[in-house]
Amino acid sequence: MLANKLSQIDWDFPNSETTENINSIHPYPAKFIQEIPRTLIQTVGIPKGTWVMDPFCGAGATLVESQLAGIPAIGIDVNPIACLISRVKTQPLAVGVLNQAKEAVEKAKRVNRDIIIPNIPNLDHWFRKDLQKAITCLLVQIEGIEVNGAKDALRLALSSILVRVSNQESDTRYAAIPKNIDADRFYALFLSSVERLIALKQVHRPKTWEVNIICKDIMKVTSLEIQYPIGLVVTSPPYPNAYEYWLYHKYRMYWLGYDPIQVKKQEIGARAHYFKKNYPTEKDFRQQMRNVLELLWQLVVRRGHVCIVIGRSKIHGRIIDNASIIAQIATDLGFQQIANLTRLIASSRKTFNLSHANIKRENLLVFRRN
């Protein structure tokens, strides 16, 4: 019986894999640890001829594990940096990408004409003038590459080092400190990032390359856009008032030509929403999750499963049981609840152990569509 099998697994994964692999190609906050989707795919299973789906795919852990299991997958995310990471992780690396990176660097160094630095807020505060020019020159060369796979790979390699070369202390600390990184050092770090990406991709041996990424607000996705039968959903929705993925990637988005403010507006649960006069409540989250689950009800085949990992939230001092909200909606729609298990979040995952969020445990919910 599936419920019994699930209950016998230690979902805390105290010995979670820490060695570098494809999931470490780019910084990402509070990543979905790979053991969760891997174990769910192995234990829950999936009807023959169907796809795995993650409607909040983030950095693509579910998609990677589906690939390794030889199951085609589809991921959706509103954050363009998340989609870039997921695409590069799950698509074959273009031939000659290192040579293209070296050529882009050499051309960027030789640019003598006036360079128009992008109009990015507070850029002088976070990036030295010489680095602003170097980043702009390199981006011009990358954008000129015609091979999409290579362009994505080099954009990702650049994105992965932007905080490191900026004045920002770290990915999670927004203090400005001098780092004494000049343009030559920046170019060297970029090439090292490309070499690291190539090395990690070489050891990633998926059984299938069938992965589709949709970069879009899940609230605006319709069933007509998903042209595959879905047999298993494995996802972790954003926690209301818990974290701001858009802010973590704010300057990466600016540099790569995306609009972080628009992403902020569409991001479910972003903390900034909860400081407005008429701030969202659990009723808003309930409606958002109802929209998602109604979409999944249309997409998931009979005897298919939906697996959701979610923790509690704290909104202006009130604890919100997000798992209960989702469970109620799912059963109202007709899903059969198979399991509701609790897992402890490792203390090392500091991005989700924030004082305002009160997130120390998560619930693993498993539903079947009969």
C-alpha positions as CSV (number, residue, x, y, z in Angstrom):
1,M,0.0,0.0,0.0
2,L,1.4,3.4,-1.0
3,A,0.5,5.2,2.2
4,N,2.5,2.6,4.2
5,K,5.5,2.8,1.9
6,L,5.6,6.6,2.2
7,S,5.3,6.5,6.0
8,Q,8.3,4.3,6.3
9,I,10.7,6.7,4.6
10,D,12.8,9.2,6.6
11,W,11.8,12.4,4.8
12,D,14.2,14.5,6.8
13,F,17.1,13.0,4.7
14,P,19.7,13.7,7.4
15,N,22.4,12.4,5.0
16,S,21.4,14.5,2.1
17,E,23.9,14.5,-0.8
18,T,26.3,17.4,-0.5
19,T,28.8,16.6,-3.3
20,E,28.8,19.0,-6.3
21,N,26.4,18.0,-9.1
22,I,24.3,19.6,-11.8
23,N,22.1,21.1,-9.1
24,S,24.9,23.3,-7.9
25,I,25.6,25.1,-11.2
26,H,24.0,28.4,-9.9
27,P,23.1,29.9,-6.5
28,Y,19.4,29.5,-5.7
29,P,17.6,30.1,-2.3
30,A,16.0,27.3,-0.4
31,K,16.4,24.8,-3.1
32,F,14.1,21.7,-3.3
33,I,16.5,19.0,-2.1
34,Q,17.0,16.4,-4.8
35,E,16.2,13.4,-2.6
36,I,12.5,14.5,-2.3
37,P,11.6,14.3,-6.0
38,R,13.9,11.3,-6.5
39,T,12.2,9.3,-3.7
40,L,8.7,10.3,-4.8
41,I,9.3,9.3,-8.4
42,Q,10.7,6.0,-7.2
43,T,8.0,5.3,-4.6
44,V,4.8,6.8,-6.0
45,G,5.6,5.9,-9.6
46,I,4.0,7.2,-12.8
47,P,1.6,5.8,-15.3
48,K,3.2,4.6,-18.5
49,G,3.4,7.2,-21.3
50,T,2.8,10.2,-19.0
51,W,5.0,13.1,-17.9
52,V,6.2,14.6,-14.6
53,M,5.2,18.2,-13.9
54,D,6.5,20.8,-11.5
55,P,4.3,24.0,-11.6
56,F,6.8,25.9,-9.4
57,C,10.0,24.4,-10.8
58,G,12.5,26.8,-9.4
59,A,16.0,25.6,-10.0
60,G,14.7,22.4,-11.6
61,A,15.4,19.6,-9.0
62,T,12.2,17.7,-10.0
63,L,13.0,18.1,-13.7
64,V,16.5,16.7,-13.2
65,E,15.4,13.7,-11.2
66,S,12.7,13.0,-13.9
67,Q,15.4,13.1,-16.5
68,L,17.7,10.7,-14.6
69,A,14.7,8.3,-14.3
70,G,14.1,8.5,-18.0
71,I,10.7,10.3,-17.6
72,P,9.8,13.4,-19.7
73,A,9.0,16.5,-17.6
74,I,7.5,19.9,-17.8
75,G,8.4,22.8,-15.4
76,I,6.7,26.2,-15.0
77,D,8.1,29.3,-13.1
78,V,7.5,33.0,-13.2
79,N,11.1,33.8,-12.4
80,P,13.3,34.0,-15.6
81,I,16.5,33.2,-13.7
82,A,14.8,30.0,-12.4
83,C,13.8,29.1,-16.0
84,L,17.3,29.8,-17.3
85,I,18.8,27.6,-14.6
86,S,16.3,24.8,-15.4
87,R,16.9,25.1,-19.1
88,V,20.7,24.8,-18.9
89,K,20.5,22.0,-16.4
90,T,18.1,19.9,-18.5
91,Q,19.3,20.6,-22.1
92,P,22.4,19.3,-23.9
93,L,25.3,21.6,-23.7
94,A,26.2,23.2,-27.1
95,V,29.5,22.0,-28.7
96,G,32.4,24.4,-28.4
97,V,30.8,26.5,-25.6
98,L,34.2,27.1,-23.9
99,N,35.7,28.4,-27.1
100,Q,32.8,30.7,-27.6
101,A,33.2,32.0,-24.0
102,K,36.9,32.7,-24.6
103,E,36.1,34.4,-27.9
104,A,33.5,36.5,-26.2
105,V,35.9,37.6,-23.5
106,E,38.6,38.6,-26.0
107,K,36.2,40.6,-28.1
108,A,34.8,42.3,-24.9
109,K,38.3,43.3,-23.9
110,R,38.9,44.9,-27.3
111,V,35.8,47.0,-27.4
112,N,37.0,50.7,-27.6
113,R,33.8,52.4,-28.6
114,D,31.5,54.1,-26.1
115,I,29.5,51.5,-24.2
116,I,26.0,52.3,-23.0
117,I,25.7,51.0,-19.5
118,P,22.1,49.7,-18.8
119,N,20.0,52.0,-16.7
120,I,19.8,49.9,-13.6
121,P,18.8,51.4,-10.2
122,N,21.6,52.0,-7.7
123,L,24.1,50.4,-10.1
124,D,27.0,52.6,-8.8
125,H,26.4,51.4,-5.3
126,W,26.6,47.7,-6.1
127,F,29.1,47.6,-9.0
128,R,32.4,49.3,-9.7
129,K,32.5,51.5,-12.8
130,D,35.1,49.3,-14.5
131,L,33.0,46.2,-13.8
132,Q,29.9,47.9,-15.2
133,K,31.7,48.4,-18.5
134,A,33.2,44.9,-18.5
135,I,29.9,43.2,-17.8
136,T,28.1,45.2,-20.4
137,C,30.8,44.5,-23.0
138,L,30.7,40.8,-22.3
139,L,26.9,40.7,-22.4
140,V,27.0,42.4,-25.8
141,Q,29.2,39.6,-27.1
142,I,27.1,36.8,-25.5
143,E,23.9,38.2,-27.0
144,G,25.5,38.1,-30.4
145,I,25.9,34.3,-30.2
146,E,23.4,32.6,-32.5
147,V,23.4,29.1,-30.9
148,N,20.7,29.3,-28.3
149,G,22.1,26.5,-26.1
150,A,25.5,28.3,-26.0
151,K,23.9,31.6,-25.3
152,D,21.9,30.2,-22.4
153,A,25.0,28.5,-21.0
154,L,27.1,31.7,-21.1
155,R,24.3,33.8,-19.7
156,L,24.0,31.4,-16.8
157,A,27.7,31.3,-16.2
158,L,27.7,35.1,-16.0
159,S,24.6,35.2,-13.8
160,S,26.2,32.8,-11.3
161,I,29.1,35.2,-10.6
162,L,27.4,38.5,-10.6
163,V,26.9,38.8,-6.8
164,R,30.4,37.5,-6.2
165,V,31.9,40.3,-8.4
166,S,29.5,43.0,-7.0
167,N,29.9,45.0,-3.8
168,Q,27.1,42.9,-2.2
169,E,28.6,40.9,0.7
170,S,26.9,37.6,-0.2
171,D,23.7,36.2,-1.9
172,T,21.8,36.6,1.4
173,R,23.4,39.7,2.9
174,Y,22.8,43.0,1.3
175,A,25.6,45.0,2.9
176,A,27.9,46.7,0.4
177,I,31.6,45.9,1.0
178,P,34.7,46.5,-1.2
179,K,36.0,43.4,-2.9
180,N,38.7,44.7,-5.1
181,I,37.7,42.7,-8.1
182,D,38.8,44.4,-11.3
183,A,37.8,43.7,-14.9
184,D,40.5,41.2,-15.6
185,R,39.5,39.2,-12.5
186,F,35.9,39.4,-13.6
187,Y,36.7,37.8,-17.0
188,A,38.8,35.1,-15.3
189,L,35.9,34.3,-12.9
190,F,33.5,34.1,-15.9
191,L,35.7,31.6,-17.7
192,S,36.1,29.5,-14.6
193,S,32.3,29.5,-14.2
194,V,32.0,28.2,-17.8
195,E,34.6,25.5,-17.2
196,R,32.8,24.4,-14.0
197,L,29.5,24.3,-15.8
198,I,31.0,22.1,-18.5
199,A,32.5,19.8,-15.9
200,L,29.2,19.4,-14.1
201,K,27.3,18.8,-17.4
202,Q,29.7,16.1,-18.4
203,V,28.9,14.0,-15.4
204,H,25.1,14.6,-15.7
205,R,23.9,11.5,-17.7
206,P,20.1,11.7,-18.1
207,K,18.1,8.9,-19.7
208,T,16.0,11.5,-21.5
209,W,16.3,15.1,-22.7
210,E,12.6,15.5,-23.0
211,V,12.0,18.5,-20.7
212,N,9.9,21.6,-21.5
213,I,10.2,24.8,-19.5
214,I,7.4,27.4,-19.5
215,C,8.5,30.8,-18.1
216,K,5.1,32.2,-17.1
217,D,3.0,33.1,-14.1
218,I,1.2,29.8,-13.1
219,M,-2.0,31.9,-12.5
220,K,-2.1,32.6,-16.2
221,V,-1.3,29.1,-17.5
222,T,-4.2,27.2,-19.1
223,S,-4.6,23.5,-19.7
224,L,-4.4,24.1,-23.4
225,E,-0.7,25.1,-23.0
226,I,0.2,21.7,-21.5
227,Q,0.1,19.2,-24.4
228,Y,1.3,16.2,-22.4
229,P,-0.6,13.8,-20.2
230,I,0.6,14.4,-16.6
231,G,1.0,11.3,-14.4
232,L,2.9,12.8,-11.5
233,V,3.2,16.3,-10.0
234,V,6.1,16.9,-7.6
235,T,6.3,20.5,-6.4
236,S,6.8,22.9,-3.5
237,P,4.8,26.1,-3.8
238,P,6.1,29.4,-2.4
239,Y,5.4,30.0,1.3
240,P,3.4,33.2,1.9
241,N,5.6,35.9,3.5
242,A,8.5,33.5,3.8
243,Y,11.0,34.4,1.0
244,E,11.5,36.7,-2.0
245,Y,13.0,34.8,-4.9
246,W,12.8,38.0,-7.0
247,L,14.9,39.9,-4.6
248,Y,17.6,37.2,-4.4
249,H,18.0,37.4,-8.2
250,K,17.1,41.1,-8.6
251,Y,20.4,42.3,-10.1
252,R,20.9,39.2,-12.1
253,M,17.5,39.9,-13.8
254,Y,18.4,43.6,-14.4
255,W,21.7,42.7,-16.1
256,L,20.2,40.0,-18.2
257,G,17.4,42.3,-19.4
258,Y,14.5,41.0,-17.3
259,D,12.1,43.1,-15.2
260,P,12.4,42.1,-11.5
261,I,9.7,44.4,-10.5
262,Q,7.2,42.7,-12.7
263,V,8.4,39.3,-11.4
264,K,7.9,40.7,-7.8
265,K,4.3,41.6,-8.6
266,Q,3.5,38.1,-9.9
267,E,5.5,36.1,-7.3
268,I,3.2,34.2,-4.9
269,G,4.2,34.8,-1.3
270,A,6.8,37.5,-1.8
271,R,7.3,39.3,1.6
272,A,7.0,42.8,0.0
273,H,3.3,42.1,-0.6
274,Y,2.7,41.7,3.1
275,F,3.9,45.3,3.9
276,K,1.1,46.9,1.9
277,K,-1.8,48.6,3.6
278,N,-4.2,46.0,2.2
279,Y,-1.8,43.1,2.5
280,P,-2.7,39.6,1.3
281,T,-4.0,37.0,3.8
282,E,-4.4,33.3,3.8
283,K,-7.6,33.8,1.7
284,D,-5.5,35.1,-1.1
285,F,-3.2,32.1,-0.9
286,R,-6.2,29.8,-0.7
287,Q,-7.5,31.2,-4.0
288,Q,-4.1,31.0,-5.7
289,M,-3.7,27.3,-4.6
290,R,-7.3,26.6,-5.8
291,N,-6.4,28.0,-9.2
292,V,-3.3,25.7,-9.3
293,L,-5.1,22.6,-8.1
294,E,-8.0,23.2,-10.5
295,L,-5.4,23.3,-13.3
296,L,-3.8,20.1,-12.1
297,W,-7.2,18.4,-11.8
298,Q,-7.6,19.0,-15.6
299,L,-4.1,17.8,-16.4
300,V,-3.4,14.8,-14.2
301,V,-4.5,11.5,-15.6
302,R,-6.6,9.1,-13.6
303,R,-4.5,7.1,-11.1
304,G,-1.9,9.9,-11.4
305,H,-0.6,11.6,-8.2
306,V,0.1,15.1,-7.0
307,C,2.8,15.5,-4.3
308,I,3.2,18.9,-2.6
309,V,5.8,19.9,0.0
310,I,4.7,23.0,2.0
311,G,5.3,24.5,5.5
312,R,3.6,27.0,7.7
313,S,3.8,30.8,7.3
314,K,3.6,33.7,9.7
315,I,1.6,36.7,8.6
316,H,1.7,39.6,11.0
317,G,2.0,37.4,14.0
318,R,-0.5,34.7,12.9
319,I,0.6,31.2,12.0
320,I,-1.0,29.9,8.8
321,D,-1.2,26.2,8.3
322,N,-0.7,26.1,4.5
323,A,-0.8,22.3,4.3
324,S,-4.4,22.3,5.7
325,I,-5.4,24.9,3.2
326,I,-4.1,22.8,0.3
327,A,-5.5,19.5,1.7
328,Q,-9.0,21.0,2.0
329,I,-8.9,22.4,-1.5
330,A,-7.6,19.2,-3.0
331,T,-10.2,17.0,-1.4
332,D,-13.0,19.5,-2.3
333,L,-11.9,19.1,-6.0
334,G,-12.0,15.3,-5.8
335,F,-8.4,14.3,-5.1
336,Q,-8.0,11.4,-2.7
337,Q,-5.5,12.2,0.1
338,I,-3.0,9.3,0.4
339,A,-0.6,10.8,2.9
340,N,0.2,13.8,5.0
341,L,3.7,13.4,6.5
342,T,6.0,15.8,8.3
343,R,9.6,16.4,7.7
344,L,12.2,18.5,9.6
345,I,13.9,21.2,7.6
346,A,17.7,21.0,8.1
347,S,19.0,23.9,10.1
348,S,21.6,24.6,7.5
349,R,18.9,25.8,5.2
350,K,19.0,29.2,6.7
351,T,17.1,30.9,4.0
352,F,14.0,29.1,5.2
353,N,14.7,29.4,8.9
354,L,14.0,33.2,9.1
355,S,12.7,34.7,12.3
356,H,9.6,36.1,10.6
357,A,8.8,32.9,8.7
358,N,8.8,30.3,11.6
359,I,9.5,27.5,9.1
360,K,11.1,24.6,10.8
361,R,9.0,21.8,9.5
362,E,7.2,20.9,6.2
363,N,4.3,18.7,5.3
364,L,4.5,16.3,2.4
365,L,1.0,15.9,1.0
366,V,0.3,13.1,-1.5
367,F,-3.0,13.0,-3.5
368,R,-4.4,10.6,-6.1
369,R,-6.7,11.6,-8.9
370,N,-9.1,8.6,-9.1
